[in-house]
Amino acid sequence: MKRAAIIVLSALFAGLVGLGNASANGSEPCHGDLVRVRLGLYGGAGGQEGQAVIFTNRAHSACAVSGFPMFSAFTAAGSKVRVRFVTSTYLGGHPVKVVRLRPGKSASILYDWQDAPSTQPGGGCVEVVKITVGLRREIRRGASRTFRVRDDVCQGAINVLPFTAGSHPAGFDS
């Protein structure tokens, strides 16, 4: 019974996370070599900071993304920072869905973090100096992008929201 529950939960999580892209409305999954990845808006409020990452379809046909991208964050010493894939944060949120990208159109994700240290145990800060982002199914092909950043991440983790249509994640407008 316990094993069956683990299998069901694993399948559910795989469905939510997806492969980082999906086929929908006749669109093929987006491929990393035909998607431009760049940093978008940056901002914050109330001790929470956030950064958009924009994925633009450079192909001549539509493609689709869904779920969450591959996302890793590192300190200057090369240590990985904990990343949580969530559907809601202080700066916004939305459900996991398929986003169809016509040629030249974009989808985006928001990653955010606490930038105010806590007085509670484990509430200290680490400086993130590098993030690597890409489409999950394309990681083995080297189709990810690494960005130099300078983010003080406090209270333990970076939150990553799922793909949404457009270059401004929901709740994160300029």
N, C-alpha and C positions, 0 to 999 in steps of 0.2 A: 504494500500500500504506500509506504514512504517513497519507494523508488518511482512508482507511478505518479505521485504528486510532484516529485522533482522533475520528471520528464515533461509533465503538463506545464509546470511553471517555466521550464527552459524553453519550451515551444512558444509559450505566450510571450516571453521576453524577446525571443528571436523574431517573432512577428512584429513587436513594437519597434525594435531596433531596426529590423529589416536588414537589407544589405547596404543601406545608405542610399539606395536608389531603387526604383520599381517601375514596372510597366503599368501604364494606366491610359485609358482612352486611346489605345492603339499606339502609344508612345513606347519606344524602347527605353530601357534604363540609360541614364546618362553615363558617359564614359569619361574618366579622368583626363585623358589627353585632349578632350574636346570641351572641357569646362575650365573657365578662368576662375581662380580663387583669389580673392583680395579682401583686405580688411575694410570695413565700413565705419559707420558712426561709432563714436566712443562717448560715454557719459556716465552719469551716476547721480545718486541722491541718497541721503540718509545713511551713509556708510556702506552703500552698495554701488559697485562700479560695473559697467558692462561694455562689451565690444561686439559689434556685428561682424559677421564673416559672410561675404557675398559670393555666390556660385553662379556664373553666367554661362549660358549655353552658347558655345562658339560654333556648333555644328550647323549644317544646312537643313536639318530636320529637327522636329520636336523630340524631346526626351523627358524622362521623369525621374524625380528623386523622392525619397520618402524616409521617414524615421529620422535617425540621427546620423551625422557625419562621423568619421573617425576623428578623434580629437585627443591630443596628448599635450601635456604642459610639463616644462622642466625648469629646474633651478639652475643657477650658474655652475653648481657642482655636478650637474647632470642627473640629479634625483628627479624621479617622476612625482608630480603633484597629483593628488587624488582628484578624479573627475567624476561627477555624477550626471547622468542623463535623466532629465526631469521634464515635466510638461508645464510647470509653473514656478515662477520665482518672484521676488519682490519687484522686479522691473517689468514683468509681463508673463504671458504664457499662452499656450494654445495646444490643441490635441495633435497627436500624430496623424498625419494625412499624406496622401500622394500629391505632389506638386508637379504639374505638367509645365515644361519650359519650351515655349516656341523659340526658334532661332533668335538670338540676341537678348532674350529675356532672362531674368534672374530669380533665384530663390536665396534665402538667407537663413542664418541661424544666429542666435544670440548666446554668447557665453557671459556669465557674470560671476562675481565673487564679492565677499565681504572685504572691505578695506579698513575696517576699524577693529583693533584687537579687543578681545574679550578678557575679562578678569577671571573667567572660568578656566580650569585645566584644559590644555589643548587649544586655547584660544589665541596663541601666538601667530605671528605672520612669517611668511616666506616670500622671497622675491622670485617671481616667475620671469625668466628672461627669454624663453622661447616656447612657441606653440607650433604644433604640426597638425594640419587639418587636411582632410581629403574625403573622397567618397569611399565608403567602407569596402565595397567590392573591388575597388581599384588599388588598394594599398600595396598588394604584392607586385604590382606593375610599376611602383614608384611614382604613382600619379597623385602625390600629396604635396602640400606646400608648407614650408616652414617660414615662420615670421619671427623676427626679433621683437620682443615686447618688454615692457618694464612695469609689471603689475605686482603690487604688494597684496598677496592673497592671505587673508586672515581667517581664522576659525576653520581651517582644514580642507576646503575643497573648492573647485570651480564647478559651476552648474552649466550644463549645455542643454539648450532647448532644441526641439525638433525643427526640421525645415519648415519654412513658411514662404508663400509667394512674395515676390518683390524684394527690393534691396533694403527695406527698413523693417526689421522684425516687429511684430505686434507689440504695442505698448512702449516702443522705443523710437519715437519720432523726434526729429530735430525741430 
